[in-house]
Amino acid sequence: MSISPEELELLNSKLGLRSLFASKNIDLEKTLREIKYELRLRELQAELVKLQAWAIENRKKIVILFEGRDAAGKGGAIRRITAHINPRYFRIVALNKPTEDEQGQWYFQRYVNKLPKPGKIVFFDRSWYNRAVVEPAHGFCTEEEYKIFMSQVNDFEKMIMESNTYLIKFYFSITKEEQGKRFDDIQKSNLKRWKMTPMDERARELWDVYTGYKEVMLKDTNSDHAPWVIIEANKKTEARIAAIEHILKTIPYNK
């Protein structure tokens, strides 16, 4: 492949040399992609620090939802977004199965309890939208509970936004083939095997069921005040960059 002077300079940088020597088989094209991704990521992460400082100073509340199938890359995106911002002013929420008391509450109550205070950001690694896809697909809620949720969620989100809160809803979209590949990679890795659960295995079998509920969710809860942002996530690096760029574009912080 031909290399431009700018690309040669990238390869000779500290980051470039580290990337080159980290691989047994040198692939210049792949290495350049990785360098450009890392440089762009660092640039965007610096902007996220500015955004958080603005939110703290102006007592803004920010809620960002990450939805998508298992292994879609939601957690990896959240880790890159939060890598350099102040941990005292953000929280990652990934709720477990509701307790017996929570099962008797209004469905949204336990999510209300996790919403941010002024100056804080909350990232939901899966959110109240569990009831729109995961729960009905696995039979964890009744048809009536599902219908009630779908009839209330748009108004619930409108109330959140009317309380001086920014709300961003991401859906990370991957193909069935890519999900299968990622599951296989997880199962082969001694370091990642713990991530695989019986529910993940079941999700593979329920792909088409998930798809049906997902399509209804994206159509019926894509409101004017809280639209869905679809992130094409087959390539993790591109998905992370796209998500951060959207956050920075949507929230009017001081640039």
C-alpha positions in Angstrom: 0.0 0.0 0.0 1.1 3.6 -0.6 1.6 5.7 2.5 1.1 9.5 2.5 3.6 11.7 4.4 0.9 12.3 7.1 0.4 8.6 7.5 4.2 8.0 7.7 4.3 10.7 10.5 1.6 8.8 12.3 3.5 5.5 12.1 6.6 7.2 13.4 4.8 8.7 16.4 5.0 7.1 19.9 1.5 5.7 19.4 2.3 4.4 16.0 5.5 2.7 17.0 3.8 1.1 20.0 1.0 -0.2 17.8 3.4 -1.6 15.2 5.5 -3.4 17.8 2.5 -4.7 19.6 1.6 -7.0 16.7 3.4 -10.1 15.6 2.4 -9.6 12.0 2.7 -6.0 10.8 -0.3 -4.8 9.0 0.2 -1.1 8.1 -3.4 -0.6 7.0 -4.8 -2.0 10.2 -2.2 -0.1 12.3 -3.1 3.2 10.7 -6.8 2.6 11.4 -6.0 1.9 15.0 -3.9 5.0 15.4 -6.5 7.2 13.8 -9.2 5.7 16.0 -7.1 6.3 19.2 -6.3 9.9 18.2 -9.9 10.7 17.4 -11.0 9.0 20.6 -8.6 11.0 22.7 -9.8 14.2 21.0 -13.4 13.4 21.8 -12.7 12.3 25.3 -11.1 15.7 26.0 -14.4 17.3 24.8 -16.3 15.0 27.2 -14.3 16.4 30.0 -15.4 19.9 28.9 -19.0 18.8 28.6 -18.9 17.4 32.2 -17.4 20.6 33.6 -20.2 22.6 31.9 -22.8 20.2 33.4 -21.4 20.6 36.9 -21.0 24.4 36.7 -24.6 24.8 35.3 -26.2 22.1 37.4 -27.4 20.2 34.3 -28.7 16.7 34.5 -27.9 14.2 31.8 -29.3 10.7 31.2 -27.9 8.5 28.4 -29.5 5.1 27.7 -27.6 2.3 26.0 -29.9 -0.4 24.5 -29.1 -3.2 22.1 -28.8 -6.9 21.9 -26.3 -8.9 24.0 -22.7 -8.4 22.9 -23.6 -5.3 20.9 -20.8 -3.3 22.6 -22.8 -1.1 25.0 -20.5 -1.7 27.9 -17.4 -1.0 25.8 -18.8 2.3 24.6 -19.7 3.4 28.1 -16.2 2.6 29.3 -14.6 4.8 26.6 -17.1 7.6 27.3 -16.4 7.6 31.0 -12.6 6.9 30.9 -11.4 10.4 31.7 -14.4 12.2 33.2 -14.7 12.8 37.0 -16.1 9.7 38.6 -17.7 11.7 41.4 -20.1 13.3 39.0 -21.3 10.3 37.0 -22.8 6.9 37.6 -23.3 3.8 35.5 -26.5 2.0 36.2 -27.0 -1.7 35.3 -29.9 -3.0 37.4 -30.3 -6.6 38.4 -33.6 -8.5 38.5 -36.2 -6.5 40.5 -36.6 -7.4 44.2 -39.9 -8.6 45.6 -40.7 -5.1 46.8 -39.7 -3.5 43.5 -42.0 -5.9 41.7 -44.9 -4.4 43.6 -44.0 -0.8 42.7 -44.8 1.3 39.7 -42.5 -0.2 37.0 -40.5 3.1 36.5 -40.0 3.7 40.3 -36.6 2.0 40.6 -35.3 3.9 37.6 -36.6 7.2 39.0 -34.5 6.5 42.0 -31.4 6.3 39.8 -31.9 9.5 37.9 -29.2 12.1 38.3 -29.0 15.0 40.7 -28.0 18.5 39.3 -24.5 18.4 37.8 -24.5 14.7 37.4 -24.6 12.2 34.5 -26.2 8.8 34.6 -25.4 6.1 32.0 -27.9 3.3 31.8 -26.4 0.0 30.6 -29.9 -1.3 29.7 -32.7 0.7 31.1 -36.5 0.8 31.5 -36.6 -0.5 28.0 -36.0 -4.0 29.3 -39.8 -4.2 29.5 -40.1 -3.3 25.8 -37.9 -6.2 24.5 -36.0 -8.5 27.0 -38.8 -9.1 29.4 -41.6 -9.9 26.9 -39.2 -11.9 24.7 -38.3 -14.2 27.7 -41.7 -14.2 29.3 -40.6 -12.2 32.3 -43.7 -9.9 32.2 -47.3 -10.3 31.2 -48.8 -9.0 28.1 -50.8 -6.5 30.2 -47.6 -5.3 31.9 -46.0 -4.8 28.5 -48.9 -2.9 27.1 -49.0 -0.6 30.2 -45.3 0.1 29.8 -45.6 1.0 26.2 -48.6 3.3 26.9 -46.6 5.2 29.6 -43.0 5.4 28.5 -43.2 8.3 26.2 -45.0 10.4 28.8 -42.5 9.3 31.4 -39.6 10.4 29.2 -41.3 13.7 28.6 -41.5 14.3 32.3 -37.8 13.6 32.7 -36.9 16.1 30.0 -39.3 18.7 31.5 -37.4 18.5 34.7 -34.4 20.2 33.1 -32.7 16.9 32.1 -31.1 16.0 28.8 -32.0 12.5 27.6 -30.2 10.6 24.9 -31.4 7.1 23.8 -28.9 4.9 21.9 -29.7 1.6 20.3 -26.6 -0.4 19.3 -27.5 -2.5 16.3 -25.6 -5.6 15.2 -26.3 -8.4 12.8 -27.0 -12.0 13.9 -23.7 -13.1 12.4 -21.7 -10.5 14.3 -23.5 -11.4 17.6 -22.7 -15.1 17.0 -19.0 -14.3 16.3 -18.7 -12.2 19.5 -20.4 -14.9 21.6 -18.0 -17.5 20.2 -15.0 -15.2 21.0 -16.3 -14.7 24.5 -16.7 -18.5 25.1 -13.1 -19.1 23.8 -11.6 -16.6 26.1 -10.6 -17.6 29.6 -10.8 -13.9 30.6 -14.2 -13.2 29.1 -16.0 -16.5 29.6 -17.7 -15.2 32.7 -19.7 -12.7 30.6 -21.7 -15.5 28.9 -24.9 -16.4 30.8 -27.7 -18.8 30.1 -29.8 -15.8 29.1 -27.3 -14.9 26.4 -27.6 -18.4 25.0 -31.4 -18.1 25.1 -31.1 -14.7 23.3 -29.5 -16.4 20.4 -32.4 -18.8 20.0 -34.9 -15.9 20.4 -33.3 -13.7 17.8 -36.5 -13.3 15.7 -38.6 -12.7 18.8 -36.3 -10.0 19.9 -36.4 -8.5 16.5 -40.2 -8.2 16.6 -40.3 -6.5 19.9 -37.3 -4.3 19.0 -39.0 -3.0 15.8 -42.2 -2.1 17.7 -40.1 -0.3 20.4 -38.1 1.7 17.9 -41.3 2.7 16.1 -43.6 3.4 19.0 -41.2 5.1 21.4 -39.3 7.2 18.8 -40.9 10.4 20.1 -40.2 13.9 18.9 -38.9 14.8 22.4 -36.8 11.6 22.9 -35.9 10.0 19.5 -33.9 6.9 19.2 -30.3 7.2 17.9 -29.4 4.0 16.0 -25.7 3.2 16.2 -24.5 0.7 13.6 -22.3 -1.4 15.9 -20.8 -4.2 13.8 -17.5 -2.3 14.1 -17.0 -1.4 17.7 -14.5 1.4 17.2 -16.8 3.2 14.7 -19.8 2.7 17.1 -17.9 4.3 20.0 -16.9 7.3 18.0 -20.4 7.7 16.6 -21.9 7.6 20.1 -19.5 10.2 21.5 -19.9 12.5 18.6 -23.7 12.4 19.0 -23.4 13.3 22.7 -21.1 16.2 22.0 -23.4 17.4 19.2 -26.6 17.1 21.1 -25.7 18.7 24.5 -25.0 22.4 24.2 -21.9 22.6 26.4 -19.2 25.3 26.1 -16.8 24.2 23.4 
